[in-house]
Amino acid sequence: MRIGKVAARAGVSVRALRYYEEQGLVVPARGSGDQRQYSESDVERVRFIQLLYSAGLPSKAILHILPFMDTLVTTPEMTRRLTDERDRIQARIHDLTRARERLDELIRLSADYTASSPAQCASRADATPDGPGTASRAVRSRHR
């Protein structure tokens, strides 16, 4: 399979695919004229690499994980590395979940404070007994 087809099927740019090759993450076979020849498994590999990148792993960490994917032979070091990356991703998921929950709270509060126009919403904050910004301070204090 040619580079353009692999890139399209994996959902990446040709440039990204060349970068992965440069980093040693993908090693295509070479055909006549030294043209890259990719296999179906390379498409899945690139998708997995993209997934790891989106989880925040740097190419160096990905490079250390991929041999297990290829051989299914592991060492205690590989198991530790996989576990560490999984735990790091889980912590990130936890943080993102907390951020989403806070946004949900703000959306609920926004619905409570929204009247017929944004101007009325601003004047309500100004009309609080303690002055402007009191409502936002109250929201922040509820989340500490």
Contacts in CASP RR format, 6 or more apart in sequence:
PFRMAT RR
TARGET T0000
AUTHOR 0000-0000-0000
METHOD contacts of the structure
MODEL  1
MRIGKVAARAGVSVRALRYYEEQGLVVPARGSGDQRQYSESDVERVRFIQ
LLYSAGLPSKAILHILPFMDTLVTTPEMTRRLTDERDRIQARIHDLTRAR
ERLDELIRLSADYTASSPAQCASRADATPDGPGTASRAVRSRHR
1 37 0 8 1.000
1 38 0 8 1.000
1 39 0 8 1.000
1 40 0 8 1.000
1 42 0 8 1.000
1 43 0 8 1.000
2 35 0 8 1.000
2 36 0 8 1.000
2 37 0 8 1.000
2 38 0 8 1.000
3 14 0 8 1.000
3 17 0 8 1.000
3 18 0 8 1.000
3 28 0 8 1.000
3 36 0 8 1.000
3 38 0 8 1.000
4 14 0 8 1.000
4 17 0 8 1.000
5 38 0 8 1.000
6 17 0 8 1.000
6 38 0 8 1.000
6 42 0 8 1.000
6 43 0 8 1.000
6 46 0 8 1.000
7 13 0 8 1.000
7 14 0 8 1.000
7 16 0 8 1.000
7 17 0 8 1.000
7 46 0 8 1.000
9 43 0 8 1.000
10 17 0 8 1.000
10 43 0 8 1.000
10 46 0 8 1.000
10 47 0 8 1.000
10 50 0 8 1.000
11 46 0 8 1.000
11 47 0 8 1.000
11 50 0 8 1.000
12 46 0 8 1.000
12 50 0 8 1.000
17 26 0 8 1.000
17 46 0 8 1.000
20 26 0 8 1.000
20 46 0 8 1.000
20 49 0 8 1.000
21 27 0 8 1.000
21 28 0 8 1.000
21 36 0 8 1.000
23 59 0 8 1.000
23 63 0 8 1.000
24 63 0 8 1.000
25 45 0 8 1.000
25 49 0 8 1.000
25 59 0 8 1.000
25 62 0 8 1.000
25 63 0 8 1.000
25 66 0 8 1.000
26 38 0 8 1.000
26 42 0 8 1.000
26 45 0 8 1.000
26 46 0 8 1.000
26 49 0 8 1.000
28 36 0 8 1.000
28 37 0 8 1.000
28 38 0 8 1.000
28 42 0 8 1.000
29 36 0 8 1.000
29 37 0 8 1.000
29 38 0 8 1.000
29 39 0 8 1.000
30 36 0 8 1.000
30 37 0 8 1.000
31 37 0 8 1.000
45 66 0 8 1.000
45 69 0 8 1.000
48 69 0 8 1.000
49 62 0 8 1.000
49 66 0 8 1.000
52 61 0 8 1.000
52 62 0 8 1.000
52 65 0 8 1.000
53 59 0 8 1.000
53 62 0 8 1.000
55 85 0 8 1.000
55 89 0 8 1.000
55 92 0 8 1.000
56 89 0 8 1.000
56 92 0 8 1.000
57 65 0 8 1.000
57 85 0 8 1.000
61 81 0 8 1.000
61 85 0 8 1.000
64 78 0 8 1.000
64 81 0 8 1.000
65 78 0 8 1.000
65 81 0 8 1.000
65 82 0 8 1.000
65 85 0 8 1.000
67 73 0 8 1.000
67 78 0 8 1.000
68 74 0 8 1.000
68 78 0 8 1.000
68 82 0 8 1.000
102 143 0 8 1.000
105 139 0 8 1.000
105 143 0 8 1.000
106 139 0 8 1.000
109 139 0 8 1.000
113 121 0 8 1.000
113 124 0 8 1.000
113 135 0 8 1.000
114 121 0 8 1.000
115 121 0 8 1.000
115 124 0 8 1.000
124 135 0 8 1.000
125 131 0 8 1.000
125 132 0 8 1.000
125 133 0 8 1.000
125 134 0 8 1.000
125 135 0 8 1.000
125 136 0 8 1.000
126 132 0 8 1.000
128 134 0 8 1.000
128 135 0 8 1.000
END
